[in-house]
Amino acid sequence: MNGTVSTGVPTVASLLSTGCAVVVGSEAGSQRSVQGVQVAVLCVLCLTVIFGVIFLGCNLLLRAESMMALLARDRWPSKEMEVGIAGT
C-alpha cells in the first residue's frame, strides 16, 4: 500500500498529504464566502464615508451661509442709523 506501514498504520507523510488536500479543498469554497463578506463590508464602509461627507458638507455649507448672512447684515447700516444720520 502507498504510504502505510505493513501493520496498517498510516505514516506521517501520508497523513500530511491527505490533511493538506482536505484543507485546500475546503478553502476553495469558503474563500468565496470570505471574499463576499469582504466586499459587503467594503461597500458598507464606502457608503458610510460617502454619507458622512455629504451630511458634514451640507452642515458646513449651511453654517457658512448663515455666517455670510450675518456679515452681510453688519456691512449695511441699519435703517435706524440712516434715520439718525439724516435727522442731524
Backbone as JSON, one array per atom type, in Angstrom:
{
  "sequence": "MNGTVSTGVPTVASLLSTGCAVVVGSEAGSQRSVQGVQVAVLCVLCLTVIFGVIFLGCNLLLRAESMMALLARDRWPSKEMEVGIAGT",
  "N": [[0.84, -1.17, 0.0], [0.35, 2.3, -0.57], [2.14, 4.61, 1.25], [1.59, 3.54, 3.77], [2.45, 1.57, 6.6], [3.27, -1.89, 6.95], [1.66, -2.82, 8.98], [-0.72, -1.51, 8.81], [-0.98, 1.01, 9.82], [-1.08, 4.45, 9.15], [1.54, 6.46, 7.7], [3.45, 9.41, 8.67], [3.89, 11.07, 6.48], [1.83, 10.33, 4.71], [-0.39, 11.1, 6.19], [0.01, 13.88, 6.36], [-0.14, 14.6, 3.66], [-2.78, 13.9, 2.93], [-4.19, 15.43, 4.78], [-3.48, 18.05, 4.06], [-4.61, 18.13, 1.53], [-7.32, 18.0, 2.14], [-7.69, 20.39, 3.54], [-7.03, 22.28, 1.56], [-9.01, 21.74, -0.31], [-11.34, 22.4, 1.12], [-10.95, 25.1, 1.56], [-11.34, 26.32, -0.88], [-14.09, 26.6, -1.3], [-14.88, 28.09, 0.96], [-13.4, 30.35, 0.64], [-14.59, 31.92, -1.28], [-16.88, 32.73, 0.07], [-15.72, 34.22, 2.1], [-14.58, 36.26, 0.6], [-16.91, 37.41, -0.38], [-18.02, 38.42, 1.98], [-16.05, 40.29, 2.62], [-16.34, 42.07, 0.47], [-18.93, 43.0, 0.98], [-18.57, 44.29, 3.46], [-16.76, 46.26, 2.71], [-18.35, 47.75, 0.94], [-20.29, 48.74, 2.7], [-18.68, 50.33, 4.36], [-17.75, 52.2, 2.49], [-20.16, 53.46, 1.75], [-20.81, 54.56, 4.22], [-18.75, 56.45, 4.54], [-19.24, 58.1, 2.32], [-21.85, 59.11, 2.84], [-21.31, 60.37, 5.25], [-19.52, 62.39, 4.45], [-21.22, 63.84, 2.77], [-23.31, 64.68, 4.54], [-21.85, 66.09, 6.51], [-20.68, 68.0, 4.88], [-22.93, 69.39, 3.94], [-23.88, 70.42, 6.35], [-21.77, 72.12, 7.08], [-21.91, 73.86, 4.94], [-24.41, 75.07, 5.34], [-23.89, 76.38, 7.75], [-21.9, 78.13, 6.91], [-23.34, 79.72, 5.13], [-25.14, 80.95, 6.88], [-23.37, 82.42, 8.45], [-22.34, 84.13, 6.52], [-24.6, 85.58, 5.95], [-24.92, 86.94, 8.36], [-22.6, 88.53, 8.35], [-23.08, 90.06, 6.07], [-25.31, 91.49, 6.89], [-24.19, 93.05, 8.9], [-22.53, 94.7, 7.44], [-24.1, 96.49, 5.97], [-25.55, 99.52, 6.94], [-27.94, 99.89, 9.54], [-31.46, 100.68, 9.3], [-32.29, 102.38, 11.28], [-30.0, 103.8, 11.95], [-29.66, 105.23, 9.62], [-31.83, 106.95, 9.7], [-31.18, 108.42, 11.95], [-28.79, 109.67, 11.09], [-29.72, 111.18, 8.94], [-31.44, 112.9, 10.21], [-29.91, 114.74, 11.59]],
  "CA": [[0.0, 0.0, 0.0], [1.12, 3.52, -0.71], [2.17, 5.49, 2.4], [1.24, 2.89, 5.03], [3.34, 0.51, 7.04], [2.62, -3.19, 6.76], [0.7, -3.08, 10.04], [-1.96, -0.81, 8.52], [-0.94, 2.34, 10.43], [-0.58, 5.4, 8.15], [2.75, 7.18, 8.05], [3.3, 10.85, 8.83], [3.82, 11.67, 5.14], [0.5, 10.12, 4.14], [-1.32, 11.93, 6.96], [0.19, 15.26, 5.96], [-0.61, 14.82, 2.29], [-4.25, 13.88, 2.9], [-4.67, 16.56, 5.57], [-3.33, 19.26, 3.25], [-5.58, 18.07, 0.43], [-8.63, 18.31, 2.7], [-7.71, 21.82, 3.85], [-7.05, 23.03, 0.3], [-10.32, 21.55, -0.92], [-12.37, 23.13, 1.87], [-10.69, 26.54, 1.45], [-11.82, 26.84, -2.15], [-15.49, 27.01, -1.13], [-15.02, 29.12, 1.98], [-12.71, 31.56, 0.21], [-15.59, 32.75, -1.97], [-17.75, 33.35, 1.07], [-14.92, 35.24, 2.78], [-14.48, 37.39, -0.33], [-18.22, 38.04, -0.4], [-18.15, 39.19, 3.21], [-15.15, 41.43, 2.48], [-16.96, 43.02, -0.45], [-20.07, 43.61, 1.67], [-18.05, 45.21, 4.47], [-16.17, 47.39, 1.99], [-19.46, 48.57, 0.45], [-20.89, 49.44, 3.85], [-17.75, 51.37, 4.78], [-17.75, 53.26, 1.47], [-21.41, 54.21, 1.89], [-20.72, 55.35, 5.44], [-17.88, 57.6, 4.28], [-19.9, 58.99, 1.36], [-22.93, 59.83, 3.53], [-20.69, 61.25, 6.23], [-19.01, 63.58, 3.75], [-22.37, 64.63, 2.28], [-24.01, 65.34, 5.65], [-20.97, 67.09, 7.11], [-20.54, 69.09, 3.91], [-24.17, 70.19, 3.95], [-23.93, 71.14, 7.61], [-20.8, 73.21, 6.99], [-22.41, 74.82, 3.96], [-25.46, 75.84, 5.99], [-23.26, 77.28, 8.72], [-21.2, 79.19, 6.18], [-24.36, 80.63, 4.6], [-25.68, 81.77, 7.97], [-22.34, 83.38, 8.82], [-22.27, 85.14, 5.46], [-25.77, 86.45, 6.13], [-24.61, 87.83, 9.49], [-21.61, 89.51, 7.91], [-23.72, 90.98, 5.13], [-26.2, 92.35, 7.67], [-23.34, 94.0, 9.61], [-21.92, 95.63, 6.5], [-25.04, 97.54, 5.62], [-26.05, 100.19, 8.15], [-29.35, 99.64, 9.81], [-32.36, 101.78, 8.93], [-32.33, 103.31, 12.4], [-28.84, 104.69, 11.85], [-29.89, 106.13, 8.5], [-32.76, 107.97, 10.16], [-30.42, 109.27, 12.86], [-27.85, 110.47, 10.33], [-30.49, 112.12, 8.11], [-32.11, 113.85, 11.08], [-28.98, 115.76, 12.13]],
  "C": [[0.88, 1.24, 0.0], [1.01, 4.37, 0.55], [1.77, 4.83, 3.7], [2.27, 1.83, 5.34], [2.57, -0.8, 6.93], [1.61, -3.51, 7.85], [-0.63, -2.37, 9.81], [-2.03, 0.58, 9.12], [-0.39, 3.32, 9.39], [0.67, 6.11, 8.64], [2.47, 8.67, 8.15], [3.15, 11.52, 7.47], [2.44, 11.5, 4.53], [-0.55, 10.95, 4.88], [-1.22, 13.4, 6.54], [-0.35, 15.52, 4.56], [-2.13, 14.79, 2.21], [-4.84, 15.04, 3.68], [-4.58, 17.86, 4.78], [-4.33, 19.28, 2.11], [-6.97, 18.42, 0.94], [-8.74, 19.81, 2.98], [-7.79, 22.65, 2.58], [-8.42, 22.9, -0.36], [-11.41, 22.33, -0.19], [-12.17, 24.63, 1.77], [-11.24, 27.12, 0.16], [-13.26, 27.32, -2.02], [-15.65, 28.13, -0.13], [-14.34, 30.42, 1.57], [-13.67, 32.48, -0.54], [-16.51, 33.44, -0.98], [-17.01, 34.44, 1.84], [-14.79, 36.47, 1.88], [-15.81, 38.13, -0.42], [-18.45, 38.91, 0.83], [-17.26, 40.43, 3.15], [-15.73, 42.49, 1.56], [-18.13, 43.73, 0.22], [-19.6, 44.63, 2.7], [-17.46, 46.45, 3.81], [-17.26, 48.31, 1.45], [-20.1, 49.37, 1.57], [-19.98, 50.57, 4.31], [-17.72, 52.52, 3.77], [-19.02, 54.1, 1.57], [-21.4, 55.08, 3.14], [-19.87, 56.6, 5.22], [-18.58, 58.59, 3.35], [-21.01, 59.79, 2.06], [-22.38, 60.77, 4.59], [-20.18, 62.52, 5.6], [-20.16, 64.46, 3.28], [-23.03, 65.38, 3.44], [-23.14, 66.4, 6.31], [-20.78, 68.28, 6.18], [-21.76, 69.98, 3.89], [-24.26, 71.01, 5.23], [-22.97, 72.33, 7.58], [-21.27, 74.28, 6.01], [-23.51, 75.69, 4.57], [-24.89, 76.82, 7.01], [-22.56, 78.43, 8.01], [-22.2, 80.2, 5.62], [-24.92, 81.52, 5.7], [-24.64, 82.79, 8.44], [-22.2, 84.48, 7.78], [-23.45, 86.1, 5.58], [-25.54, 87.41, 7.29], [-23.61, 88.9, 9.09], [-22.22, 90.52, 6.95], [-24.64, 91.94, 5.86], [-25.38, 93.41, 8.42], [-22.73, 95.04, 8.67], [-22.84, 96.79, 6.17], [-25.53, 98.21, 6.9], [-27.54, 99.93, 8.31], [-30.18, 100.87, 9.44], [-32.46, 102.81, 10.06], [-31.17, 104.29, 12.34], [-29.02, 105.69, 10.71], [-30.82, 107.26, 8.91], [-32.04, 108.95, 11.09], [-29.45, 110.18, 12.12], [-28.58, 111.52, 9.51], [-31.12, 113.2, 8.97], [-31.18, 114.95, 11.62], [-28.59, 116.79, 11.15]]
}
